[in-house]
Amino acid sequence: MENEAQFEGGGLVFHPLDQFIVRPAFGDGVVNWYTVTNVTVWMGITLLCIFALFVLGSRGRAIIPSRTQSIVEMIYGFIYKMIEDISGKDATRYFPYVMTLFLFILFANYLALIPMSYSPTSMIAVTATLGFGAFIAITILGFVKNGMSFLGLFWVSAAPLALRPIIALIEVISYFVRPVSLSIRLVGNIAAGHVVLKVFAGFAAIAVASPAAILGIVAIYGLEVLVAGIQAYVFTILICVYLKDALHPHH
């Protein structure tokens, strides 16, 4: 592992943000759009792990499931039930898309807890692609399914007539803030946790502070294990809420 802290000018200097630098995966040089970087490598590893668990790990499909098959079936049932309960029975046709988002975020978050790994979900470019991609797809779906009546999502007919335009403006603003909040919430929580871990790891290099720093690392690491799963769950459940609005804008 790289040195977490360095002594410069008589003081202890941390570089916790260096872990988020995008570098070529093979050798040095300028990062271009076609360069294989540490980000693309770990995104590829994430996809391979998902493939290994869901395709290779459950290809037997036994009546009495193996441990791996049980995990796959549990995740499958969990996401399917979430979509059905929140978005409605008719939303289950979009289960593959929601399941893919959940699995990618979940595996990327947990793989990032491996020492010397890279967290794709700590990059705003990745989380913004997920957030804005889902937002655009769900908005298009809303207009395809409901036509112009989809705009009824912003018009609260139960409110007093004088307040409806104001409420509609607030609803429009809050609607377009959705992808921003999805992106920033995910990247903020994941990046902040990794920064704190890096700082505690830097303190662990000091003999005097190392016992307390090691305890801090254990505590923060345990918290990050929870955060990794919770953030994938929160992202997915919000997608289900937005999907419900697209399919049933008048509810």
MOKA-V234457 format. One record per residue. N is the residue number from 1. RES is the residue in three letters. SS is DSSP state (H for helix, E for strand, L for the rest). PHI is phi in whole degrees, 0 to 359 (none if undefined). Layout:
# MOKA-V234457
N|RES|SS|PHI / N|RES|SS|PHI
This chain:
# MOKA-V234457
1|MET|L|none / 2|GLU|L|293 / 3|ASN|L|299 / 4|GLU|L|280 / 5|ALA|E|215 / 6|GLN|E|226 / 7|PHE|E|265 / 8|GLU|E|229 / 9|GLY|L|63 / 10|GLY|L|84 / 11|GLY|E|236 / 12|LEU|E|269 / 13|VAL|E|243 / 14|PHE|E|255 / 15|HIS|L|229 / 16|PRO|H|292 / 17|LEU|H|273 / 18|ASP|H|297 / 19|GLN|H|292 / 20|PHE|H|263 / 21|ILE|L|291 / 22|VAL|L|275 / 23|ARG|L|234 / 24|PRO|E|299 / 25|ALA|L|288 / 26|PHE|L|234 / 27|GLY|L|81 / 28|ASP|L|243 / 29|GLY|L|138 / 30|VAL|L|280 / 31|VAL|L|272 / 32|ASN|L|252 / 33|TRP|L|296 / 34|TYR|L|263 / 35|THR|L|286 / 36|VAL|L|282 / 37|THR|E|249 / 38|ASN|H|297 / 39|VAL|H|292 / 40|THR|H|293 / 41|VAL|H|298 / 42|TRP|H|285 / 43|MET|H|293 / 44|GLY|H|295 / 45|ILE|H|297 / 46|THR|H|300 / 47|LEU|H|295 / 48|LEU|H|295 / 49|CYS|H|294 / 50|ILE|H|297 / 51|PHE|H|298 / 52|ALA|H|297 / 53|LEU|H|289 / 54|PHE|H|271 / 55|VAL|H|258 / 56|LEU|H|287 / 57|GLY|L|288 / 58|SER|L|236 / 59|ARG|L|289 / 60|GLY|L|289 / 61|ARG|L|48 / 62|ALA|L|283 / 63|ILE|L|296 / 64|ILE|L|263 / 65|PRO|L|291 / 66|SER|L|285 / 67|ARG|H|297 / 68|THR|H|294 / 69|GLN|H|296 / 70|SER|H|295 / 71|ILE|H|296 / 72|VAL|H|298 / 73|GLU|H|294 / 74|MET|H|295 / 75|ILE|H|296 / 76|TYR|H|302 / 77|GLY|H|295 / 78|PHE|H|297 / 79|ILE|H|289 / 80|TYR|H|299 / 81|LYS|H|294 / 82|MET|H|298 / 83|ILE|H|297 / 84|GLU|H|296 / 85|ASP|H|287 / 86|ILE|H|269 / 87|SER|H|263 / 88|GLY|L|106 / 89|LYS|H|299 / 90|ASP|H|290 / 91|ALA|H|276 / 92|THR|H|293 / 93|ARG|H|293 / 94|TYR|H|262 / 95|PHE|H|305 / 96|PRO|H|303 / 97|TYR|H|292 / 98|VAL|H|294 / 99|MET|H|296 / 100|THR|H|296 / 101|LEU|H|300 / 102|PHE|H|299 / 103|LEU|H|294 / 104|PHE|H|298 / 105|ILE|H|294 / 106|LEU|H|299 / 107|PHE|H|291 / 108|ALA|H|297 / 109|ASN|H|294 / 110|TYR|H|284 / 111|LEU|H|294 / 112|ALA|L|291 / 113|LEU|L|276 / 114|ILE|L|284 / 115|PRO|L|305 / 116|MET|L|72 / 117|SER|L|273 / 118|TYR|L|228 / 119|SER|L|259 / 120|PRO|H|300 / 121|THR|H|281 / 122|SER|H|267 / 123|MET|L|255 / 124|ILE|H|296 / 125|ALA|H|296 / 126|VAL|H|285 / 127|THR|H|293 / 128|ALA|H|293 / 129|THR|H|297 / 130|LEU|H|294 / 131|GLY|H|292 / 132|PHE|H|289 / 133|GLY|H|297 / 134|ALA|H|294 / 135|PHE|H|298 / 136|ILE|H|295 / 137|ALA|H|297 / 138|ILE|H|290 / 139|THR|H|295 / 140|ILE|H|299 / 141|LEU|H|299 / 142|GLY|H|299 / 143|PHE|H|287 / 144|VAL|H|294 / 145|LYS|H|281 / 146|ASN|H|240 / 147|GLY|H|67 / 148|MET|H|289 / 149|SER|H|291 / 150|PHE|H|298 / 151|LEU|H|293 / 152|GLY|H|296 / 153|LEU|H|300 / 154|PHE|H|265 / 155|TRP|L|252 / 156|VAL|L|271 / 157|SER|L|289 / 158|ALA|L|282 / 159|ALA|L|279 / 160|PRO|L|302 / 161|LEU|H|302 / 162|ALA|H|293 / 163|LEU|H|268 / 164|ARG|H|299 / 165|PRO|H|297 / 166|ILE|H|294 / 167|ILE|H|296 / 168|ALA|H|298 / 169|LEU|H|297 / 170|ILE|H|297 / 171|GLU|H|295 / 172|VAL|H|296 / 173|ILE|H|297 / 174|SER|H|295 / 175|TYR|H|293 / 176|PHE|H|282 / 177|VAL|H|278 / 178|ARG|H|307 / 179|PRO|H|295 / 180|VAL|H|293 / 181|SER|H|294 / 182|LEU|H|301 / 183|SER|H|292 / 184|ILE|H|289 / 185|ARG|H|299 / 186|LEU|H|293 / 187|VAL|H|293 / 188|GLY|H|294 / 189|ASN|H|292 / 190|ILE|H|289 / 191|ALA|H|295 / 192|ALA|H|298 / 193|GLY|H|297 / 194|HIS|H|290 / 195|VAL|H|295 / 196|VAL|H|297 / 197|LEU|H|300 / 198|LYS|H|294 / 199|VAL|H|294 / 200|PHE|H|296 / 201|ALA|H|295 / 202|GLY|H|293 / 203|PHE|H|294 / 204|ALA|L|295 / 205|ALA|L|285 / 206|ILE|L|267 / 207|ALA|L|301 / 208|VAL|L|291 / 209|ALA|L|265 / 210|SER|H|299 / 211|PRO|H|300 / 212|ALA|H|293 / 213|ALA|H|294 / 214|ILE|H|294 / 215|LEU|H|297 / 216|GLY|H|296 / 217|ILE|H|297 / 218|VAL|H|299 / 219|ALA|H|294 / 220|ILE|H|293 / 221|TYR|H|297 / 222|GLY|H|299 / 223|LEU|H|296 / 224|GLU|H|293 / 225|VAL|H|298 / 226|LEU|H|291 / 227|VAL|H|299 / 228|ALA|H|302 / 229|GLY|H|285 / 230|ILE|H|296 / 231|GLN|H|294 / 232|ALA|H|295 / 233|TYR|H|294 / 234|VAL|H|297 / 235|PHE|H|301 / 236|THR|H|291 / 237|ILE|H|292 / 238|LEU|H|291 / 239|ILE|H|299 / 240|CYS|H|295 / 241|VAL|H|297 / 242|TYR|H|293 / 243|LEU|H|294 / 244|LYS|H|297 / 245|ASP|H|297 / 246|ALA|H|289 / 247|LEU|H|276 / 248|HIS|L|227 / 249|PRO|L|292 / 250|HIS|L|263 / 251|HIS|L|271
